[in-house]
Amino acid sequence: MLSILIQKELKNILLSPKFFATFLVCSILILISIFIGINEYNNSVLQYQTNQQIAQQDIEQATGWMQVRNLLHREPTPMQIFVSGLHFDVGRVSGISSFDDVKLVRSPYSDETLFAIFRFIDFAFIVQVVLSLFAILFTYDAINGERENGTLKLAFSNPVSRVQYLFSKFAGTWLGLIIPLLIPIMIGLLLVIVFGVPVSESDWIRIIGLIGLSILYVTFFIGIGLFISSVTRKSSLSFLLLLVIWISGVLILPRMGVMAAGQIVDIESVAQIEAKQEAFERERWESYSASLSEIWGEREQEMEGMTEEERRAYRDEKEWEWLEVDDAARKQVQSDIIENNRTLLEESQNRKKVQEQLAFNLARISPVSSFRLAAMNLAGTDIDMKSRYEESMRQYKDEFTKFTERKQAESGNSGGFRIEVDSNEGVKLDFGRNDQTLDTSDMPRYSAPVVQAGTSFGNSILDFGLLIVFIIATFGGSFFAFLRYDMR
């Protein structure tokens, strides 16, 4: 009898006009999103490779190690095809030199402002918004609709228990929605293979996890639809309630969690942090300038009583020694500025992490937030992507700076400059440039941070668990509500 009920429910769904319409719309949206995602990924890879070549050419064209400056670019990932996350919002480029602090700039949306207005529709967005809404459309009248049509009493005129009936409703609806939707998903994955997207074994594991997560998410909305249909007697009322729940869960609760966290945990804005950095930098350079003036005053005192020729000879003898001392002091100032910038950023990031965790925990009241956070963690386009890249770039910057300083020392050029005053030619500045081509064959190479699939699943385990808890709660509620449901 249970199998007959499941077949009946499955047949009702598959043969209904709204199933054909919803399946067609979902299939088109899924395939279009994956196709556009593949094109966007290929364009990102092409732009990434071009920028890498330009950065390498700039390094090779430098005439001295003091002029060497590297540009690092955030590497595209195939997972952005399915879950764009923060990929389009986070900057892609950061300059690397002893003078610059690491900061990702030039996000894709900053270059393509039109897409920033309408945003990118990916597979995760379609599951989050479209499929959840369609699940509600197929379940809002699952119980009360049968009562209104008079078929509920007819079904229970046969030897059927309420548990069997409710389970058949769930199983039939689940099979009727989930299994057909796997078809466009499989076709989309085939497109990824056909277009030659370099998906690694780790990426395939993430994709399977994403599909499983999406199934759990849609299952929750099937469960909430059955629950509301079991506690209401009119299908119009259940549809209205489910629509309110959907709007609250998808659009309101996640944002309210973020807003509440912003009020509870206060953090400094980027402008405030940059103002502190600029103030420290200005104060440090002013101190260096004053100190340098005092040092040169002392050096002038050392030459008191000397003739002009003796002064010139003394300067020539001490010149490079003085330049090395001045250059060491200048490098110390730069080091202090960089260290201060890092300290301010670390303090801000630690404070921001506290705010983010509170915002996520509050937003997880809605299963939509759990799905979105888990999807971004699986794809590696999560909230930590920016800090993950900037931290790896700072580590590379330390290696790069040590390399250029070592090369500079080996070249015999202190990297400073000297000032010559001639009565005929005026003031001349010598930066100690080397017109020979620099050998960058042993320059350290940057490696992008890699998040293993196990780490991604570990970061998502809480959200997977919450979705399962939400599903159990909705079906438990449906079971107890239907046991006391009045079929009259």
Residue pairs with C-beta under 8 A, 6 or more apart in sequence:
1 158
1 159
1 160
1 164
2 164
2 167
2 168
5 155
5 160
5 164
5 165
5 168
5 172
6 168
6 171
6 172
6 175
7 172
8 168
8 172
9 168
9 169
9 171
9 172
9 173
9 176
10 172
10 175
10 176
12 172
13 19
13 138
13 172
13 173
13 176
13 177
14 176
14 180
18 137
18 138
19 138
19 176
22 134
22 137
22 138
23 180
23 181
25 130
26 126
26 130
26 131
26 134
26 181
26 184
27 181
27 183
27 184
29 121
29 126
29 130
30 123
30 126
30 181
30 184
30 185
30 188
31 184
31 187
31 188
31 191
33 121
33 122
33 123
33 125
33 126
33 188
34 81
34 82
34 123
34 188
34 189
34 191
34 192
35 188
35 191
36 120
36 121
37 80
37 81
37 82
37 84
37 122
37 123
38 81
38 191
38 192
38 195
38 197
40 80
40 81
40 120
41 76
41 78
41 80
41 81
41 197
42 195
42 197
44 76
44 80
44 108
45 76
48 73
48 75
48 76
48 92
51 71
51 73
51 93
52 73
54 71
55 70
55 71
55 72
55 73
58 69
58 71
59 68
59 69
59 70
59 438
59 440
59 443
60 437
60 438
60 440
62 68
62 69
62 438
63 433
63 434
63 435
63 438
64 408
64 411
64 413
64 415
64 431
64 432
64 433
64 434
64 438
65 404
65 405
65 407
65 408
65 411
65 413
65 415
65 438
66 404
66 408
66 413
66 415
66 431
68 97
68 404
68 438
68 440
69 95
69 96
69 97
69 100
70 95
70 96
70 97
70 400
70 446
71 93
71 94
71 95
71 96
72 93
72 94
72 96
72 393
72 396
72 446
73 92
73 93
74 90
74 91
74 92
74 93
74 104
74 389
74 448
75 448
76 87
77 87
77 203
77 379
77 380
77 381
78 192
78 197
78 198
78 199
78 200
78 203
79 203
79 206
79 207
79 378
79 379
79 380
79 381
80 87
80 122
80 379
80 381
81 122
81 123
81 192
81 197
82 122
82 123
82 124
82 207
82 210
82 379
83 122
83 123
83 124
83 210
83 375
83 376
83 378
83 379
83 381
84 120
84 122
84 124
84 381
85 124
85 375
85 376
85 379
85 381
85 382
85 385
86 376
86 381
86 382
86 383
86 385
86 386
87 108
87 381
87 385
88 107
88 108
88 109
88 115
88 116
88 119
88 120
89 107
89 109
90 104
90 107
90 385
90 386
90 389
91 103
91 104
91 105
91 106
91 107
91 110
91 386
92 104
92 105
92 106
92 107
92 108
93 104
93 105
93 106
94 102
94 103
94 104
94 105
94 390
94 393
96 102
96 393
96 396
96 397
96 400
97 397
97 400
97 401
98 331
98 334
98 401
98 404
98 405
99 334
101 277
101 338
101 341
101 342
102 390
102 393
102 394
102 397
103 390
104 386
104 389
104 390
104 393
108 115
109 115
109 116
110 116
123 188
123 210
124 210
124 214
124 371
124 372
124 375
124 376
124 379
127 214
127 217
127 218
127 371
128 217
128 250
128 368
128 371
128 372
129 250
131 181
131 214
131 217
131 218
131 221
132 217
132 218
132 221
132 246
132 250
132 368
133 246
134 177
135 177
135 218
135 221
135 222
135 225
136 221
136 224
136 225
136 239
136 242
136 243
136 246
138 173
138 176
138 177
138 222
138 225
139 173
139 221
139 222
139 224
139 225
139 226
139 229
140 225
140 228
140 229
140 235
140 238
140 239
140 242
141 148
141 229
141 235
141 238
141 239
142 169
142 173
142 225
142 226
142 229
143 152
143 169
143 226
143 229
143 230
143 482
143 485
144 229
144 230
144 232
144 233
144 234
144 235
144 238
145 229
145 235
146 152
146 155
147 153
147 233
147 487
148 234
148 235
152 487
153 487
153 488
155 165
156 165
156 487
162 482
162 483
162 485
163 479
165 482
166 226
166 230
166 478
166 479
166 482
169 226
170 222
170 223
170 226
170 475
170 478
173 222
173 226
174 219
174 222
177 218
177 222
178 215
178 218
178 219
181 218
182 211
185 211
189 207
192 199
193 199
199 207
202 452
202 453
205 453
206 378
206 379
206 380
206 453
206 456
209 378
209 453
209 456
209 457
209 460
210 375
210 378
210 379
213 371
213 374
213 375
213 378
213 460
213 463
213 464
213 467
214 371
216 371
216 464
216 467
216 468
216 471
217 367
217 371
217 467
219 471
220 367
220 467
220 470
220 471
220 474
221 246
223 470
223 471
223 474
223 475
223 478
224 242
224 245
224 474
225 238
225 242
226 474
226 475
226 478
227 474
227 475
227 477
227 478
227 481
228 238
228 241
228 242
228 245
229 235
229 238
230 477
230 478
230 481
230 482
230 485
231 477
231 481
232 238
232 241
233 486
248 366
249 366
249 367
249 368
250 366
250 368
253 363
253 365
253 366
253 368
253 369
254 363
254 366
254 368
254 369
254 372
256 362
256 363
257 359
257 360
257 361
257 362
257 363
257 364
257 365
257 366
257 369
258 359
258 362
258 363
260 359
260 362
261 355
261 356
261 358
261 359
261 362
262 355
262 359
264 355
264 358
265 351
265 354
265 355
265 358
267 348
267 351
267 352
267 355
268 348
268 351
273 344
273 345
273 348
276 344
277 337
277 340
277 341
277 344
280 337
280 340
281 337
281 340
284 333
284 336
284 337
285 333
288 329
288 330
288 333
291 329
292 326
292 329
295 325
295 326
299 318
299 322
302 314
303 310
303 311
303 314
303 315
306 314
319 418
320 414
323 414
323 416
323 417
323 418
324 414
324 416
326 416
327 414
327 415
327 416
330 416
342 394
349 387
356 383
360 369
360 373
363 369
364 370
364 373
364 463
364 466
367 466
367 467
367 470
370 462
370 463
370 466
370 467
370 470
371 463
371 467
373 382
373 460
373 463
374 460
374 463
374 464
374 467
376 382
376 383
377 456
377 459
377 460
377 463
378 456
378 457
378 460
379 456
380 451
380 456
382 459
388 449
388 451
389 448
389 449
391 449
392 446
392 447
392 448
392 449
393 446
396 444
396 446
396 447
399 444
400 443
400 444
403 442
403 443
403 444
407 438
408 414
408 415
411 434
413 432
413 434
414 432
415 432
416 432
417 429
417 430
417 431
417 432
418 429
418 430
418 432
419 427
419 428
419 429
420 427
420 428
420 429
420 430
421 427
421 428
422 428
